Amino acid sequence: MDICPKCGLPKQACICEEIAREEQRITVQVEKRRFGKLITVISGLDKEVNVKDIAKKLKTELACGGTYRDGKIELQGDHRKKIKQALMKLGFKEEQISE
């Protein structure tokens, strides 16, 4: 049976990622790129959380393209109205998310 080196619990019962999620301070902002395209940038996510998985789930939820680079999730389009609900579905609390 595999044991997590951080919390000492079995891998199936590991709570390290949940604890890391609760400590996040997430900022959401919209940037204008060349040709007037808007992108939503989500920053403040720690590397302890599986950021690539979160990016994939957000892209599916919001039906858009995007990427993860330089510690930030970039989503194509302006998703300020929907992003808070989508992040809350993924287990983040409303107080953690600032726009």
Secondary structure, 3 states (H helix, E strand, C coil): CCECCCCCCEHHHCCHHHHHHHCCCEEEEEEECHHHCEEEEEECCCCCCCHHHHHHHHHHHHCCCEEEECCEEEEECCCHHHHHHHHHHCCCCHHHEEC
